[in-house]
Amino acid sequence: MSDPSADDDPFPDLAHDHARCVTSALARAEQLCLARGANLTGLRRQVLALVWEVHRPVGAYDLIERMSTGQRRVAPATVYRALDFLREQGLVHRIDSLNAFVGCASPGRGHEAQFLICRSCRNVAEISDPDLADVLERAAARAGFRLEQRTVELSGLCRACAEGARG
C-alpha cells in the first residue's frame, strides 16, 4: 500500500469553514427527513448543528451545557431523545469508546462506518470499508454469532499528530 497523499486524509482540516459545513449538514438533514416523512424539529436541528460545529466527538452533557442559557437548563432526556432521532435517521454516529457523537459524513447512504480516533487531538474520521464489514460478518457467521450491531473504532494518531503538527 502506498503512502496516501494529504488529499486522502480522512480527518477534516480543523481550520476550514465550519459554518459552511454546518449549513451543508443541516441542508442534507432537512432533505433526508423531508423525503422520509421524519420531523426535524428545531431542537433536533439545533443538536445536529452543535454536533457538526467542532468536528470532534461531543458528549450529550456538553450539548446540554451549550444549549442551556442562564437559568434555563435543557433536560438531559430532551437531548438524548434528539440524539436518538438523529441516530435513527443516520445523521449522527455514536462513538461508544468516548461516549460521544459525531456527524455522519454520508447520511442517506446505507453504509457501515468505521472510525479512526486520534488519541492526541481527539479528532475523529469516519471511513467506510465494505470489505472490512464483510470480513467481520463472515468471522461472526463462522462463530455462529448473529451480529446485531457493528461499531469499529480504531485508536491511534492522525497524520498531523504523528508528524507533530497537532497536539
Buried (B, 14 or more C-beta within 10 A) or exposed (E): EEEEEEEEEBBBEEEEEBEEBBEEBBEBBEEBBEEEEBEBEEBBBBBBBBBBBBBBBBBBEBBBEBBEEEEEEBEEEEBBBBBEBBBEBBBBBBBEEBEBBBBBBEBBEEBBBBBBBBEBBBBBBBBBEEEBBEEBBEEBEEEEEEEEEEEBBEEEBBBBBEEEEBE
